[in-house]
Amino acid sequence: MTWTTLLVFIPACFALNMIPGSNNMLSVHNAVHYGFSSSFVGGIGRLFAFVIMIFLASAGLATIITTSKILFLFIKVLGALYLIYLAIQLWRIEPEEQVIHGEKSLVKKPSKLSLMRHEFIVAGGNPKAILIFTAFLPQFVSSSEPVGEQFLILGVVFIILEIVAISIYAFLGLNLQKLLSTRTAKKMFNRICSGMLGIAGFALLLSKKNA
C-alpha cells in the first residue's frame, strides 16, 4: 500500500466517520446530558462493533452476511427495532433540572458501560455498516500485496478517525450542554433526538438491501 493510497483513503474515510448518523447522534445526546467523558467512553462501544466488522470483511465472512437475504434482514430488523426502542425511551424521559458548577452536573449519570452497550448495539445492528467495510475498504486494497495486512492498516486508520469523530460530536454536545440546562430545553432536545433516532430506525427497517 502506497502513501498516495492512504492520502486518498483518509479524507474519504473521515467523511464517512463524520456522517451524522445514529451513533454520532447518541454521542451528542450523551454529552449534553452526562458530559464529554461519558459520551467519549460510551462511543468506544461502537468501535468494538466496527473492529468485528473489519475482521469479518478481511476474512471474507462479511460477504456471507451481505449475500444472505435472511441473515441480512434479521440483523436489519433487530437494529431498526433497537433504534425505535431507544427513540421511545428518549421520548419518555423526564429530564432533571440541571445545575452546572464548572464542568460538574447534578444530573444522575448512567454507567459508562451502559452507554457503551447502547453504542455497540446501534452500530452492530446496522447491516449497512457491514456493506461499508465490504464495499468501501476493498477499493483501497491492492491484489499484488498481502490483503490481510492492508485491511489491518485501513482498519486501524478507520478506527483512529472514528475516535476523532466521537471526540468532535462529544465536544459539540458539551457546548450545547450550556444552552440546554433547563428542564424544558433538555426535554425538547430529547424529543429532537428521539425523532431522529426513530426516523433512522424506520428508514433502516424500510430500506432495501442494495440501497
ZAVEX-844569 format. One line per 3 residues: number of its first residue (from 1); their letters; for each residue x, y, z of C-alpha. Coordinates in Angstrom, 1 decimal. Each point is the difference from the previous one (the first is absolute). Last residue first. Example, Ala and Ser with C-alpha at 12.3 -4.5 7.8 and 13.67 -1.06 7.14 Angstrom:
BEGIN
2) SA) 13.7/-1.1/7.1  -1.4/-3.4/0.7
This chain:
BEGIN
211) ANK) -30.0/0.9/-1.1  1.0/-3.4/-1.2  -1.5/-1.8/3.0
208) KSL) -3.2/2.1/-0.1  -0.9/2.4/2.7  -3.3/-0.2/1.9
205) LLA) 1.4/-1.1/3.3  3.1/2.3/-0.3  -2.2/3.0/-0.8
202) FGA) -2.3/-1.0/2.9  2.9/0.0/2.4  1.6/3.1/-1.3
199) IGL) -3.3/1.8/0.3  -0.3/-1.1/3.6  3.6/1.0/0.7
196) MGS) -0.7/3.5/-1.4  -3.3/0.3/1.9  1.5/-1.1/3.3
193) CIR) 2.9/2.5/-0.5  -2.5/2.8/-0.6  -2.2/-1.1/2.9
190) NFM) 3.0/-0.2/2.3  1.0/3.5/-1.0  -3.4/1.3/0.8
187) KKA) 0.2/-1.7/3.4  3.4/1.5/0.6  -1.3/3.5/-0.8
184) TRT) -3.0/-0.4/2.3  2.1/-1.4/2.8  2.5/2.9/-0.1
181) SLL) 3.7/-0.4/-0.7  -0.3/-0.3/-3.8  2.2/2.9/-1.1
178) KQL) 2.9/-1.0/2.2  -0.3/-3.6/-1.2  0.2/1.0/-3.6
175) NLG) 3.7/0.6/0.4  0.4/-3.5/1.5  -2.0/-1.5/-2.9
172) LFA) 2.3/1.5/-2.5  3.0/-1.3/1.9  -1.6/-3.5/0.0
169) YIS) -0.5/0.3/-3.8  3.6/1.0/-0.5  1.4/-2.6/2.3
166) IAV) -2.0/-2.8/-1.6  1.2/1.1/-3.4  3.6/-0.1/1.2
163) IEL) -0.5/-3.5/1.3  -1.5/-0.9/-3.3  3.1/1.3/-1.8
160) IIF) 2.1/-2.3/2.2  -2.3/-3.0/-0.7  0.1/0.6/-3.8
157) VVG) 3.8/0.3/0.1  0.3/-3.2/1.9  -2.3/-1.7/-2.5
154) LIL) 1.9/1.3/-3.0  3.2/-1.4/1.4  -1.5/-3.3/1.0
151) FQE) -1.8/-0.4/-3.3  3.4/0.6/-1.7  1.7/-2.6/2.1
148) GVP) -2.7/-2.6/-0.8  0.0/0.7/-3.7  3.8/-0.8/-0.4
145) ESS) 1.1/2.0/-3.1  -0.7/-0.4/-3.7  -3.8/0.0/0.5
142) SVF) 0.2/3.7/1.1  -2.5/1.1/2.6  -1.4/3.5/-0.2
139) QPL) -3.3/-0.9/-1.7  -0.3/-3.0/2.5  -0.7/2.5/2.8
136) FAT) -3.2/1.4/-1.5  -2.1/-3.0/-1.1  0.5/-2.6/2.8
133) FIL) 0.6/2.6/2.7  -2.8/2.3/-1.0  -2.3/-3.0/-0.5
130) IAK) 0.5/-1.0/3.6  -1.1/3.5/1.1  -3.2/-0.6/-2.1
127) PNG) -0.6/-3.0/2.2  -0.9/2.4/2.9  -0.5/-2.0/3.2
124) GAV) 3.7/0.0/0.9  0.2/3.8/0.1  -3.2/0.4/2.1
121) IFE) 0.9/-3.0/2.2  3.5/1.3/0.7  -1.1/3.6/0.7
118) HRM) -2.7/-1.2/2.5  2.5/-2.3/1.7  2.6/2.8/0.3
115) LSL) -2.6/2.1/1.7  -0.8/-2.8/2.4  3.7/-0.5/0.7
112) KSP) 0.3/3.8/0.7  -2.5/-0.5/2.8  -3.1/2.3/-0.1
109) KKV) 0.5/3.5/1.3  -2.1/1.8/2.6  -0.2/3.7/-0.8
106) LSK) 1.7/2.1/2.6  2.5/1.2/-2.6  3.7/0.7/0.1
103) EGH) 2.0/1.9/-2.6  0.1/3.3/1.8  -3.0/-0.3/2.4
100) IVQ) -3.0/-0.8/-2.2  -3.5/-0.5/1.4  -2.2/-2.1/-2.2
97) EEP) -3.7/-0.3/0.6  -0.7/-3.7/-0.4  -1.2/-1.3/-3.4
94) EIR) -3.3/-1.9/-0.3  0.9/-2.8/-2.4  -2.9/-1.3/-2.0
91) WLQ) 1.2/1.2/-3.4  3.5/-1.3/0.7  -1.3/-3.5/0.8
88) IAL) -2.2/0.0/-3.1  2.9/0.9/-2.3  2.2/-2.6/1.7
85) YIL) -2.7/-2.7/-0.8  -0.2/1.3/-3.6  3.7/-0.3/-0.4
82) YLA) -0.2/-3.5/1.5  -2.7/-0.9/-2.4  2.1/1.1/-3.0
79) GLV) 3.0/-2.0/1.2  -2.0/-3.1/0.5  -1.7/0.4/-3.4
76) KIF) 3.3/0.6/-1.8  1.8/-2.9/1.6  -2.9/-2.4/-0.9
73) LFL) -0.3/1.4/-3.5  3.7/-0.6/-0.7  -0.2/-3.5/1.4
70) IKS) -3.0/-0.8/-2.2  1.3/1.6/-3.2  3.4/-1.6/0.3
67) TTI) 2.3/1.8/-2.4  1.0/2.8/2.5  0.5/-2.5/2.9
64) ITA) 2.0/-2.5/-2.0  2.1/2.8/-1.5  0.9/1.1/3.5
61) LGA) 1.8/-3.3/0.4  2.8/1.1/-2.5  2.6/-0.1/2.8
58) SAL) 0.8/3.6/-0.5  -3.7/0.9/0.0  -0.7/-2.0/3.2
55) FIM) 3.0/1.6/1.7  -1.2/3.5/-1.0  -3.5/-0.8/1.3
52) IVF) 1.4/-1.2/3.3  2.1/3.1/0.3  -3.1/2.1/-0.8
49) AFL) -2.0/-1.5/2.7  2.8/0.5/2.6  0.3/3.6/-1.2
46) RGI) -3.7/0.6/0.6  0.5/-0.5/3.8  2.8/2.6/0.0
43) GGV) -2.7/2.6/-0.5  -1.1/-0.6/3.6  3.5/1.0/1.2
40) FSS) -0.3/3.3/-2.0  -3.5/0.8/1.1  0.7/-0.8/3.7
37) SFG) 3.2/2.2/-0.1  -1.7/2.9/-1.9  -2.9/0.5/2.4
34) YHV) -3.1/-1.9/1.1  -3.0/1.6/-1.6  1.4/2.1/-2.8
31) ANH) 2.9/-2.4/-0.6  -2.4/-3.0/-0.1  -2.2/1.7/-2.6
28) VSL) 2.9/1.0/-2.2  1.6/-3.4/0.1  -3.4/-1.7/-0.6
25) MNN) -0.4/2.2/-3.1  3.4/-1.2/-1.2  -1.2/-3.6/0.4
22) SGP) -3.2/0.6/-1.9  1.5/1.7/-3.0  1.5/3.5/-0.4
19) IMN) 2.6/-1.1/-2.6  3.4/0.9/1.5  1.5/-3.5/-0.3
16) LAF) -1.0/-0.2/-3.6  1.7/3.3/-0.9  3.0/-1.2/2.1
13) CAP) 0.3/-3.0/-2.4  0.1/2.1/-3.1  2.5/2.3/1.6
10) IFV) 2.2/-2.9/1.1  -0.2/-2.2/-3.0  1.5/2.4/-2.6
7) LLT) 3.0/0.7/2.1  0.2/-3.7/0.9  0.2/-1.0/-3.7
4) TWT) 2.6/2.6/-0.7  2.0/-1.3/3.0  0.2/-3.3/-1.8
1) M) -1.4/-3.4/1.0
